[in-house]
């Protein structure tokens, strides 16, 4: 199964739902939380991915985007394929 990196912030409902959706697929999640410096993490995400919202999700080496992107991938069946790679 492809590794998943999930960039999160505390008390984020979108992060919670993304984590839950990924776990339902059996994903092993490496979570990077922004608890101490949300603004700093936003800047890093913007520099790295061009997006500064939470969560940001990387499957394997591929950035897939945020929570809405994850839902679209799941509904299309693409999420399962990417996780299996």
N, CA, C and O atoms as a Tinker XYZ file with bonds, in Angstrom:
   340  protein
     1  N      0.848000   -1.180000    0.000000    73     2
     2  CA     0.000000    0.000000    0.000000    64     1     3
     3  C      0.893000    1.243000    0.000000    63     2     4     5
     4  O      1.914000    1.294000    0.685000    81     3
     5  N      0.489000    2.222000   -0.772000    73     3     6
     6  CA     1.249000    3.470000   -0.871000    64     5     7
     7  C      1.183000    4.232000    0.451000    63     6     8     9
     8  O      0.134000    4.270000    1.093000    81     7
     9  N      2.290000    4.833000    0.857000    73     7    10
    10  CA     2.275000    5.631000    2.085000    64     9    11
    11  C      1.481000    6.917000    1.873000    63    10    12    13
    12  O      1.443000    7.470000    0.774000    81    11
    13  N      0.854000    7.375000    2.944000    73    11    14
    14  CA     0.051000    8.599000    2.895000    64    13    15
    15  C      0.600000    9.582000    3.921000    63    14    16    17
    16  O      0.814000    9.234000    5.082000    81    15
    17  N      0.823000   10.806000    3.476000    73    15    18
    18  CA     1.202000   11.882000    4.384000    64    17    19
    19  C      0.043000   12.852000    4.446000    63    18    20    21
    20  O     -0.456000   13.309000    3.417000    81    19
    21  N     -0.380000   13.162000    5.653000    73    19    22
    22  CA    -1.536000   14.027000    5.882000    64    21    23
    23  C     -1.080000   15.214000    6.726000    63    22    24    25
    24  O     -0.665000   15.047000    7.872000    81    23
    25  N     -1.159000   16.399000    6.157000    73    23    26
    26  CA    -0.804000   17.634000    6.864000    64    25    27
    27  C     -2.080000   18.177000    7.501000    63    26    28    29
    28  O     -3.058000   18.454000    6.806000    81    27
    29  N     -2.065000   18.327000    8.826000    73    27    30
    30  CA    -3.271000   18.689000    9.562000    64    29    31
    31  C     -3.032000   19.851000   10.516000    63    30    32    33
    32  O     -1.897000   20.248000   10.783000    81    31
    33  N     -4.145000   20.383000   11.019000    73    31    34
    34  CA    -4.090000   21.348000   12.111000    64    33    35
    35  C     -5.100000   20.902000   13.165000    63    34    36    37
    36  O     -6.024000   20.150000   12.854000    81    35
    37  N     -4.938000   21.353000   14.398000    73    35    38
    38  CA    -5.831000   20.920000   15.472000    64    37    39
    39  C     -7.274000   21.358000   15.238000    63    38    40    41
    40  O     -7.533000   22.424000   14.680000    81    39
    41  N     -8.192000   20.527000   15.670000    73    39    42
    42  CA    -9.618000   20.825000   15.669000    64    41    43
    43  C    -10.172000   21.102000   14.271000    63    42    44    45
    44  O    -11.118000   21.875000   14.118000    81    43
    45  N     -9.597000   20.486000   13.277000    73    43    46
    46  CA   -10.003000   20.701000   11.884000    64    45    47
    47  C    -10.966000   19.599000   11.463000    63    46    48    49
    48  O    -10.558000   18.442000   11.360000    81    47
    49  N    -12.236000   19.927000   11.216000    73    47    50
    50  CA   -13.189000   18.882000   10.831000    64    49    51
    51  C    -12.854000   18.248000    9.482000    63    50    52    53
    52  O    -13.119000   17.064000    9.279000    81    51
    53  N    -12.282000   19.007000    8.565000    73    51    54
    54  CA   -11.905000   18.454000    7.265000    64    53    55
    55  C    -10.763000   17.450000    7.424000    63    54    56    57
    56  O    -10.722000   16.430000    6.737000    81    55
    57  N     -9.849000   17.747000    8.327000    73    55    58
    58  CA    -8.740000   16.831000    8.612000    64    57    59
    59  C     -9.270000   15.530000    9.212000    63    58    60    61
    60  O     -8.828000   14.441000    8.845000    81    59
    61  N    -10.210000   15.654000   10.128000    73    59    62
    62  CA   -10.813000   14.484000   10.767000    64    61    63
    63  C    -11.480000   13.596000    9.720000    63    62    64    65
    64  O    -11.279000   12.382000    9.712000    81    63
    65  N    -12.272000   14.203000    8.837000    73    63    66
    66  CA   -12.981000   13.423000    7.815000    64    65    67
    67  C    -12.003000   12.784000    6.832000    63    66    68    69
    68  O    -12.211000   11.645000    6.412000    81    67
    69  N    -10.953000   13.491000    6.463000    73    67    70
    70  CA    -9.957000   12.920000    5.552000    64    69    71
    71  C     -9.261000   11.730000    6.206000    63    70    72    73
    72  O     -9.075000   10.690000    5.574000    81    71
    73  N     -8.881000   11.882000    7.454000    73    71    74
    74  CA    -8.226000   10.797000    8.197000    64    73    75
    75  C     -9.142000    9.576000    8.254000    63    74    76    77
    76  O     -8.699000    8.451000    8.025000    81    75
    77  N    -10.414000    9.802000    8.560000    73    75    78
    78  CA   -11.377000    8.709000    8.658000    64    77    79
    79  C    -11.561000    8.011000    7.308000    63    78    80    81
    80  O    -11.607000    6.782000    7.250000    81    79
    81  N    -11.666000    8.782000    6.229000    73    79    82
    82  CA   -11.848000    8.208000    4.895000    64    81    83
    83  C    -10.629000    7.367000    4.498000    63    82    84    85
    84  O    -10.776000    6.273000    3.952000    81    83
    85  N     -9.447000    7.877000    4.770000    73    83    86
    86  CA    -8.230000    7.141000    4.445000    64    85    87
    87  C     -8.125000    5.856000    5.258000    63    86    88    89
    88  O     -7.735000    4.815000    4.728000    81    87
    89  N     -8.463000    5.922000    6.517000    73    87    90
    90  CA    -8.389000    4.721000    7.370000    64    89    91
    91  C     -9.382000    3.657000    6.924000    63    90    92    93
    92  O     -9.102000    2.463000    7.028000    81    91
    93  N    -10.549000    4.085000    6.425000    73    91    94
    94  CA   -11.526000    3.119000    5.915000    64    93    95
    95  C    -10.953000    2.319000    4.754000    63    94    96    97
    96  O    -11.365000    1.185000    4.507000    81    95
    97  N    -10.013000    2.908000    4.053000    73    95    98
    98  CA    -9.348000    2.220000    2.942000    64    97    99
    99  C     -8.120000    1.454000    3.410000    63    98   100   101
   100  O     -7.425000    0.845000    2.597000    81    99
   101  N     -7.847000    1.477000    4.703000    73    99   102
   102  CA    -6.716000    0.738000    5.247000    64   101   103
   103  C     -5.380000    1.453000    5.108000    63   102   104   105
   104  O     -4.326000    0.836000    5.264000    81   103
   105  N     -5.416000    2.740000    4.818000    73   103   106
   106  CA    -4.179000    3.503000    4.626000    64   105   107
   107  C     -3.412000    3.648000    5.932000    63   106   108   109
   108  O     -3.994000    3.835000    7.000000    81   107
   109  N     -2.100000    3.557000    5.820000    73   107   110
   110  CA    -1.217000    3.871000    6.933000    64   109   111
   111  C     -0.834000    5.334000    6.761000    63   110   112   113
   112  O     -0.231000    5.716000    5.758000    81   111
   113  N     -1.190000    6.145000    7.747000    73   111   114
   114  CA    -1.066000    7.600000    7.626000    64   113   115
   115  C      0.096000    8.107000    8.460000    63   114   116   117
   116  O      0.213000    7.808000    9.649000    81   115
   117  N      0.939000    8.871000    7.816000    73   115   118
   118  CA     1.979000    9.631000    8.514000    64   117   119
   119  C      1.430000   11.053000    8.621000    63   118   120   121
   120  O      1.340000   11.772000    7.625000    81   119
   121  N      1.071000   11.442000    9.824000    73   119   122
   122  CA     0.433000   12.738000   10.022000    64   121   123
   123  C      1.457000   13.772000   10.482000    63   122   124   125
   124  O      2.247000   13.525000   11.393000    81   123
   125  N      1.425000   14.924000    9.838000    73   123   126
   126  CA     2.273000   16.043000   10.217000    64   125   127
   127  C      1.347000   17.159000   10.670000    63   126   128   129
   128  O      0.655000   17.784000    9.866000    81   127
   129  N      1.350000   17.393000   11.969000    73   127   130
   130  CA     0.452000   18.375000   12.554000    64   129   131
   131  C      1.096000   19.737000   12.695000    63   130   132   133
   132  O      2.307000   19.858000   12.884000    81   131
   133  N      0.266000   20.755000   12.600000    73   131   134
   134  CA     0.730000   22.137000   12.692000    64   133   135
   135  C      0.336000   22.759000   14.026000    63   134   136   137
   136  O      0.048000   23.954000   14.091000    81   135
   137  N      0.322000   21.974000   15.069000    73   135   138
   138  CA    -0.181000   22.434000   16.355000    64   137   139
   139  C      0.539000   23.666000   16.893000    63   138   140   141
   140  O     -0.102000   24.557000   17.450000    81   139
   141  N      1.848000   23.731000   16.737000    73   139   142
   142  CA     2.609000   24.828000   17.333000    64   141   143
   143  C      2.697000   26.067000   16.465000    63   142   144   145
   144  O      2.873000   27.174000   16.974000    81   143
   145  N      2.572000   25.887000   15.138000    73   143   146
   146  CA     2.791000   27.021000   14.235000    64   145   147
   147  C      1.952000   26.858000   12.969000    63   146   148   149
   148  O      2.474000   26.502000   11.913000    81   147
   149  N      0.663000   27.117000   13.080000    73   147   150
   150  CA    -0.242000   26.955000   11.939000    64   149   151
   151  C      0.151000   27.896000   10.803000    63   150   152   153
   152  O      0.166000   27.487000    9.642000    81   151
   153  N      0.469000   29.146000   11.120000    73   151   154
   154  CA     0.844000   30.111000   10.074000    64   153   155
   155  C      2.118000   29.665000    9.352000    63   154   156   157
   156  O      2.212000   29.776000    8.130000    81   155
   157  N      3.077000   29.170000   10.094000    73   155   158
   158  CA     4.313000   28.683000    9.490000    64   157   159
   159  C      4.071000   27.477000    8.593000    63   158   160   161
   160  O      4.654000   27.370000    7.515000    81   159
   161  N      3.204000   26.566000    9.046000    73   159   162
   162  CA     2.880000   25.389000    8.244000    64   161   163
   163  C      2.144000   25.806000    6.970000    63   162   164   165
   164  O      2.391000   25.255000    5.897000    81   163
   165  N      1.241000   26.779000    7.091000    73   163   166
   166  CA     0.540000   27.281000    5.896000    64   165   167
   167  C      1.540000   27.794000    4.862000    63   166   168   169
   168  O      1.404000   27.515000    3.671000    81   167
   169  N      2.537000   28.540000    5.318000    73   167   170
   170  CA     3.552000   29.074000    4.407000    64   169   171
   171  C      4.333000   27.940000    3.745000    63   170   172   173
   172  O      4.620000   27.999000    2.549000    81   171
   173  N      4.673000   26.918000    4.511000    73   171   174
   174  CA     5.393000   25.776000    3.949000    64   173   175
   175  C      4.547000   25.043000    2.910000    63   174   176   177
   176  O      5.046000   24.659000    1.853000    81   175
   177  N      3.263000   24.851000    3.219000    73   175   178
   178  CA     2.369000   24.176000    2.287000    64   177   179
   179  C      2.217000   24.986000    1.003000    63   178   180   181
   180  O      2.217000   24.430000   -0.095000    81   179
   181  N      2.089000   26.296000    1.149000    73   179   182
   182  CA     1.956000   27.179000   -0.016000    64   181   183
   183  C      3.193000   27.068000   -0.900000    63   182   184   185
   184  O      3.081000   26.980000   -2.122000    81   183
   185  N      4.371000   27.073000   -0.283000    73   183   186
   186  CA     5.617000   26.963000   -1.044000    64   185   187
   187  C      5.750000   25.597000   -1.727000    63   186   188   189
   188  O      6.189000   25.506000   -2.874000    81   187
   189  N      5.375000   24.566000   -1.022000    73   187   190
   190  CA     5.577000   23.210000   -1.547000    64   189   191
   191  C      4.499000   22.765000   -2.527000    63   190   192   193
   192  O      4.796000   22.136000   -3.543000    81   191
   193  N      3.228000   23.098000   -2.214000    73   191   194
   194  CA     2.113000   22.573000   -3.002000    64   193   195
   195  C      1.279000   23.640000   -3.710000    63   194   196   197
   196  O      0.458000   23.320000   -4.569000    81   195
   197  N      1.488000   24.897000   -3.353000    73   195   198
   198  CA     0.668000   25.949000   -3.936000    64   197   199
   199  C     -0.705000   26.055000   -3.297000    63   198   200   201
   200  O     -1.600000   26.693000   -3.851000    81   199
   201  N     -0.877000   25.444000   -2.151000    73   199   202
   202  CA    -2.137000   25.473000   -1.412000    64   201   203
   203  C     -1.822000   25.618000    0.067000    63   202   204   205
   204  O     -0.834000   25.068000    0.555000    81   203
   205  N     -2.660000   26.358000    0.779000    73   203   206
   206  CA    -2.369000   26.560000    2.204000    64   205   207
   207  C     -3.533000   26.198000    3.109000    63   206   208   209
   208  O     -3.627000   26.688000    4.234000    81   207
   209  N     -4.419000   25.340000    2.620000    73   207   210
   210  CA    -5.541000   24.899000    3.432000    64   209   211
   211  C     -5.214000   23.550000    4.067000    63   210   212   213
   212  O     -4.297000   22.852000    3.636000    81   211
   213  N     -5.966000   23.203000    5.079000    73   211   214
   214  CA    -5.803000   21.924000    5.764000    64   213   215
   215  C     -7.037000   21.075000    5.534000    63   214   216   217
   216  O     -8.152000   21.598000    5.535000    81   215
   217  N     -6.864000   19.784000    5.337000    73   215   218
   218  CA    -5.603000   19.067000    5.226000    64   217   219
   219  C     -5.026000   19.183000    3.823000    63   218   220   221
   220  O     -5.713000   19.593000    2.887000    81   219
   221  N     -3.769000   18.820000    3.692000    73   219   222
   222  CA    -3.147000   18.562000    2.404000    64   221   223
   223  C     -2.698000   17.114000    2.447000    63   222   224   225
   224  O     -2.182000   16.639000    3.459000    81   223
   225  N     -2.902000   16.415000    1.327000    73   223   226
   226  CA    -2.714000   14.967000    1.316000    64   225   227
   227  C     -1.748000   14.584000    0.203000    63   226   228   229
   228  O     -1.860000   15.044000   -0.933000    81   227
   229  N     -0.802000   13.733000    0.561000    73   227   230
   230  CA     0.163000   13.199000   -0.397000    64   229   231
   231  C      0.060000   11.680000   -0.332000    63   230   232   233
   232  O      0.163000   11.087000    0.741000    81   231
   233  N     -0.144000   11.060000   -1.487000    73   231   234
   234  CA    -0.170000    9.596000   -1.571000    64   233   235
   235  C      1.045000    9.180000   -2.375000    63   234   236   237
   236  O      1.197000    9.550000   -3.539000    81   235
   237  N      1.902000    8.410000   -1.741000    73   235   238
   238  CA     3.167000    8.068000   -2.383000    64   237   239
   239  C      3.974000    9.338000   -2.559000    63   238   240   241
   240  O      4.286000   10.021000   -1.584000    81   239
   241  N      4.307000    9.650000   -3.772000    73   239   242
   242  CA     5.052000   10.874000   -4.086000    64   241   243
   243  C      4.159000   11.941000   -4.715000    63   242   244   245
   244  O      4.650000   12.987000   -5.139000    81   243
   245  N      2.840000   11.683000   -4.780000    73   243   246
   246  CA     1.931000   12.558000   -5.512000    64   245   247
   247  C      1.007000   13.341000   -4.575000    63   246   248   249
   248  O      0.262000   12.758000   -3.787000    81   247
   249  N      1.070000   14.646000   -4.675000    73   247   250
   250  CA     0.173000   15.518000   -3.925000    64   249   251
   251  C     -1.194000   15.440000   -4.589000    63   250   252   253
   252  O     -1.326000   15.695000   -5.786000    81   251
   253  N     -2.214000   15.086000   -3.803000    73   251   254
   254  CA    -3.547000   14.990000   -4.395000    64   253   255
   255  C     -4.427000   16.186000   -4.060000    63   254   256   257
   256  O     -5.472000   16.376000   -4.683000    81   255
   257  N     -4.019000   16.995000   -3.085000    73   255   258
   258  CA    -4.810000   18.173000   -2.734000    64   257   259
   259  C     -5.389000   18.054000   -1.346000    63   258   260   261
   260  O     -4.787000   17.476000   -0.442000    81   259
   261  N     -6.589000   18.622000   -1.199000    73   259   262
   262  CA    -7.240000   18.691000    0.098000    64   261   263
   263  C     -8.376000   17.693000    0.255000    63   262   264   265
   264  O     -8.463000   16.702000   -0.469000    81   263
   265  N     -9.238000   17.977000    1.213000    73   263   266
   266  CA   -10.322000   17.071000    1.573000    64   265   267
   267  C    -11.306000   16.864000    0.428000    63   266   268   269
   268  O    -11.738000   15.737000    0.185000    81   267
   269  N    -11.667000   17.931000   -0.279000    73   267   270
   270  CA   -12.608000   17.797000   -1.399000    64   269   271
   271  C    -12.012000   16.947000   -2.517000    63   270   272   273
   272  O    -12.714000   16.157000   -3.147000    81   271
   273  N    -10.720000   17.114000   -2.758000    73   271   274
   274  CA   -10.043000   16.304000   -3.777000    64   273   275
   275  C    -10.038000   14.834000   -3.378000    63   274   276   277
   276  O    -10.205000   13.956000   -4.225000    81   275
   277  N     -9.846000   14.569000   -2.098000    73   275   278
   278  CA    -9.868000   13.199000   -1.595000    64   277   279
   279  C    -11.236000   12.564000   -1.814000    63   278   280   281
   280  O    -11.326000   11.410000   -2.233000    81   279
   281  N    -12.297000   13.308000   -1.535000    73   279   282
   282  CA   -13.658000   12.794000   -1.742000    64   281   283
   283  C    -13.882000   12.464000   -3.214000    63   282   284   285
   284  O    -14.424000   11.407000   -3.538000    81   283
   285  N    -13.469000   13.359000   -4.102000    73   283   286
   286  CA   -13.633000   13.110000   -5.544000    64   285   287
   287  C    -12.879000   11.844000   -5.975000    63   286   288   289
   288  O    -13.404000   11.031000   -6.736000    81   287
   289  N    -11.656000   11.688000   -5.484000    73   287   290
   290  CA   -10.890000   10.484000   -5.818000    64   289   291
   291  C    -11.581000    9.226000   -5.312000    63   290   292   293
   292  O    -11.620000    8.210000   -6.005000    81   291
   293  N    -12.123000    9.298000   -4.103000    73   291   294
   294  CA   -12.794000    8.139000   -3.522000    64   293   295
   295  C    -14.041000    7.786000   -4.323000    63   294   296   297
   296  O    -14.256000    6.617000   -4.645000    81   295
   297  N    -14.850000    8.761000   -4.644000    73   295   298
   298  CA   -16.098000    8.505000   -5.379000    64   297   299
   299  C    -15.845000    7.955000   -6.779000    63   298   300   301
   300  O    -16.657000    7.194000   -7.305000    81   299
   301  N    -14.728000    8.337000   -7.380000    73   299   302
   302  CA   -14.408000    7.858000   -8.728000    64   301   303
   303  C    -13.734000    6.483000   -8.721000    63   302   304   305
   304  O    -13.592000    5.853000   -9.769000    81   303
   305  N    -13.321000    6.020000   -7.538000    73   303   306
   306  CA   -12.602000    4.755000   -7.437000    64   305   307
   307  C    -11.092000    4.911000   -7.573000    63   306   308   309
   308  O    -10.346000    3.948000   -7.397000    81   307
   309  N    -10.649000    6.111000   -7.884000    73   307   310
   310  CA    -9.229000    6.368000   -8.089000    64   309   311
   311  C     -8.435000    6.291000   -6.787000    63   310   312   313
   312  O     -7.263000    5.916000   -6.804000    81   311
   313  N     -9.054000    6.639000   -5.664000    73   311   314
   314  CA    -8.350000    6.585000   -4.382000    64   313   315
   315  C     -7.860000    5.172000   -4.087000    63   314   316   317
   316  O     -6.703000    4.980000   -3.713000    81   315
   317  N     -8.731000    4.188000   -4.254000    73   315   318
   318  CA    -8.344000    2.799000   -4.004000    64   317   319
   319  C     -7.190000    2.388000   -4.908000    63   318   320   321
   320  O     -6.271000    1.702000   -4.460000    81   319
   321  N     -7.224000    2.794000   -6.163000    73   319   322
   322  CA    -6.141000    2.453000   -7.104000    64   321   323
   323  C     -4.829000    3.097000   -6.677000    63   322   324   325
   324  O     -3.779000    2.455000   -6.711000    81   323
   325  N     -4.885000    4.360000   -6.277000    73   323   326
   326  CA    -3.653000    5.043000   -5.870000    64   325   327
   327  C     -3.067000    4.470000   -4.593000    63   326   328   329
   328  O     -1.850000    4.359000   -4.451000    81   327
   329  N     -3.943000    4.107000   -3.666000    73   327   330
   330  CA    -3.463000    3.518000   -2.410000    64   329   331
   331  C     -2.848000    2.132000   -2.655000    63   330   332   333
   332  O     -1.905000    1.738000   -1.968000    81   331
   333  N     -3.374000    1.413000   -3.614000    73   331   334
   334  CA    -2.874000    0.075000   -3.905000    64   333   335
   335  C     -1.540000    0.088000   -4.630000    63   334   336   337
   336  O     -0.823000   -0.912000   -4.638000    81   335
   337  N     -1.207000    1.213000   -5.237000    73   335   338
   338  CA     0.032000    1.290000   -6.038000    64   337   339
   339  C      1.272000    1.167000   -5.174000    63   338   340
   340  O      2.390000    1.211000   -5.687000    81   339
